[in-house]
Amino acid sequence: MRIYQLGKLGSLDGLKITEAAIPQPGPSQVRVRMRACALNHRDLNIIFGTYTSVPLKPGAIPVSDGAGEIAAIGPGVTRWKVGDRVAPIFVQRWLGGDLKPEFMPSALGGPSDGVLAEQIVLSEDGLVRIPTHMNFEQAATLPCAAVTAWNAVHVQGKLQSGRTLVTLGTGGVSLFAAQFGMLAGARVIATTGSDEKAARLRKLGISDVINYRSVPDWHVRVRELTDGLGADLVVEVGGSGSLAKSIAALRHCGHVSAVGNLAGKAMIDPGTLFSKRASMCGIQVGSRDMFEAMNRAIDVNKLQPVMDRVFDFTDARAAYEYLASEAHFGKVLIRVP
Ligand SMILES: NC(=O)c1ccc[n+]([C@@H]2O[C@H](COP(=O)([O-])OP(=O)(O)OC[C@H]3O[C@@H](n4cnc5c(N)ncnc54)[C@H](OP(=O)(O)O)[C@@H]3O)[C@@H](O)[C@H]2O)c1
């Protein structure tokens, strides 16, 4: 079988495809025949060597997100049978409750082996059942981007019907956040740097769209659109390029779910938070419990993930290049044959 491995980091030359023996599940483990993988911005950070929060294992299999079916079970497995359709959870040891630092080495695609392989072995606890209406490619979009958005919007963000949510850009996390906001009956105001993507946001049902390039003071526009009050929640993926504006876009007692740093690491003046009694919370993807709660909502509402392009397994490098170009709208996938 074929797997990808991370070689020397710093460029896409670090992505190597190679032959490996089919792994055999040990006690309480299962082998998953992967059918699709999805890229996240984090996968770019890892391959380009800018992901410094955890040490990476040389030769690790990259990519955290995917979906497939159970191909074999090890001794003592009770949660799964051969043929079950599953997706791995991002932090394999984070099943519920609070995230503990000692769980982080079990994050897939760095430092633990990820999913960009034809077959992988995981603990039976590190998987969830995928929504019945989704094919493998749709389900592969869920483990990092969707769970992060769910955590940011519902768990930490506590978004309610009638409230206003702001999303930034049209990457995987932001589009899931916008979709969860609409499902919750909230008003969604979305930003993007592209007029063409603005039109696609409107087609998704988001009528309030702001181009953050032509309207650099987009936070002022958010306040205008909310009769001067500001938004209840911002799912913040920009970091230094946008955090001060995200806080300025909030109403009194509003909340920022701090997810990413697409525009660099942020420095903020704490006074901007306490003067409006706003709150901010860092998000680290989410637990298995959150993934399962999200899947119940996805199932009931038959949510369709926003997917851009699907690349062949042997074209993984092209998939990475496409994600890095920021031409995408939603998720970029790799089909596993
Ligand atoms: N903390 C966590 O647990 C967690 C989990 C997942 C992701 N993240 C982080 O969240 C961020 C987004 O991840 P992703 O995988 O969704 O990314 P992605 O799919 O690669 O999305 C990138 C998109 O973001 C938009 N963008 C780029 N620069 C921007 C800026 N300065 N302001 C506003 N929008 C901007 C662009 O969309 P337009 O062309 O529409 O402008 C771009 O296409 C990354 O920093 C990632 O590392 C964190």
PDBQT file of the ligand as one rigid body, heavy atoms in Angstrom, charges set to zero:
ROOT
HETATM    1  N1  LIG A 401      -7.135  26.623  16.693  1.00  0.00    +0.000 N 
HETATM    2  C1  LIG A 401      -7.558  25.572  15.993  1.00  0.00    +0.000 C 
HETATM    3  O1  LIG A 401      -7.950  24.547  16.546  1.00  0.00    +0.000 OA
HETATM    4  C2  LIG A 401      -7.604  25.675  14.501  1.00  0.00    +0.000 A 
HETATM    5  C3  LIG A 401      -8.290  24.708  13.757  1.00  0.00    +0.000 A 
HETATM    6  C4  LIG A 401      -8.389  24.884  12.381  1.00  0.00    +0.000 A 
HETATM    7  C5  LIG A 401      -7.778  25.974  11.775  1.00  0.00    +0.000 A 
HETATM    8  N2  LIG A 401      -7.071  26.842  12.536  1.00  0.00    +0.000 N 
HETATM    9  C6  LIG A 401      -6.461  28.034  11.938  1.00  0.00    +0.000 C 
HETATM   10  O2  LIG A 401      -7.528  28.823  11.393  1.00  0.00    +0.000 OA
HETATM   11  C7  LIG A 401      -7.088  29.473  10.222  1.00  0.00    +0.000 C 
HETATM   12  C8  LIG A 401      -8.001  29.069   9.065  1.00  0.00    +0.000 C 
HETATM   13  O3  LIG A 401      -7.786  27.696   8.778  1.00  0.00    +0.000 OA
HETATM   14  P1  LIG A 401      -8.495  27.018   7.508  1.00  0.00    +0.000 P 
HETATM   15  O4  LIG A 401      -7.968  25.629   7.430  1.00  0.00    +0.000 OA
HETATM   16  O5  LIG A 401      -9.952  27.252   7.542  1.00  0.00    +0.000 OA
HETATM   17  O6  LIG A 401      -7.846  27.906   6.337  1.00  0.00    +0.000 OA
HETATM   18  P2  LIG A 401      -8.005  27.868   4.783  1.00  0.00    +0.000 P 
HETATM   19  O7  LIG A 401      -9.057  26.901   4.372  1.00  0.00    +0.000 OA
HETATM   20  O8  LIG A 401      -6.641  27.719   4.196  1.00  0.00    +0.000 OA
HETATM   21  O9  LIG A 401      -8.577  29.347   4.506  1.00  0.00    +0.000 OA
HETATM   22  C9  LIG A 401      -7.805  30.377   4.031  1.00  0.00    +0.000 C 
HETATM   23  C10 LIG A 401      -8.764  31.500   3.618  1.00  0.00    +0.000 C 
HETATM   24  O10 LIG A 401      -8.823  32.493   4.637  1.00  0.00    +0.000 OA
HETATM   25  C11 LIG A 401      -9.011  33.777   4.066  1.00  0.00    +0.000 C 
HETATM   26  N3  LIG A 401      -7.967  34.695   4.558  1.00  0.00    +0.000 N 
HETATM   27  C12 LIG A 401      -6.652  34.695   4.318  1.00  0.00    +0.000 A 
HETATM   28  N4  LIG A 401      -6.057  35.724   4.932  1.00  0.00    +0.000 NA
HETATM   29  C13 LIG A 401      -7.042  36.385   5.582  1.00  0.00    +0.000 A 
HETATM   30  C14 LIG A 401      -7.069  37.544   6.404  1.00  0.00    +0.000 A 
HETATM   31  N5  LIG A 401      -5.964  38.233   6.668  1.00  0.00    +0.000 N 
HETATM   32  N6  LIG A 401      -8.262  37.939   6.901  1.00  0.00    +0.000 NA
HETATM   33  C15 LIG A 401      -9.397  37.250   6.626  1.00  0.00    +0.000 A 
HETATM   34  N7  LIG A 401      -9.433  36.140   5.855  1.00  0.00    +0.000 NA
HETATM   35  C16 LIG A 401      -8.262  35.729   5.347  1.00  0.00    +0.000 A 
HETATM   36  C17 LIG A 401      -8.925  33.605   2.549  1.00  0.00    +0.000 C 
HETATM   37  O11 LIG A 401     -10.282  33.588   2.087  1.00  0.00    +0.000 OA
HETATM   38  P3  LIG A 401     -10.835  34.734   1.090  1.00  0.00    +0.000 P 
HETATM   39  O12 LIG A 401     -10.101  34.509  -0.209  1.00  0.00    +0.000 OA
HETATM   40  O13 LIG A 401     -12.290  34.495   1.026  1.00  0.00    +0.000 OA
HETATM   41  O14 LIG A 401     -10.482  36.050   1.713  1.00  0.00    +0.000 OA
HETATM   42  C18 LIG A 401      -8.276  32.228   2.399  1.00  0.00    +0.000 C 
HETATM   43  O15 LIG A 401      -8.663  31.577   1.224  1.00  0.00    +0.000 OA
HETATM   44  C19 LIG A 401      -5.611  29.083  10.072  1.00  0.00    +0.000 C 
HETATM   45  O16 LIG A 401      -4.811  30.064  10.713  1.00  0.00    +0.000 OA
HETATM   46  C20 LIG A 401      -5.513  27.772  10.804  1.00  0.00    +0.000 C 
HETATM   47  O17 LIG A 401      -4.213  27.482  11.236  1.00  0.00    +0.000 OA
HETATM   48  C21 LIG A 401      -6.973  26.722  13.879  1.00  0.00    +0.000 A 
ENDROOT
TORSDOF 0
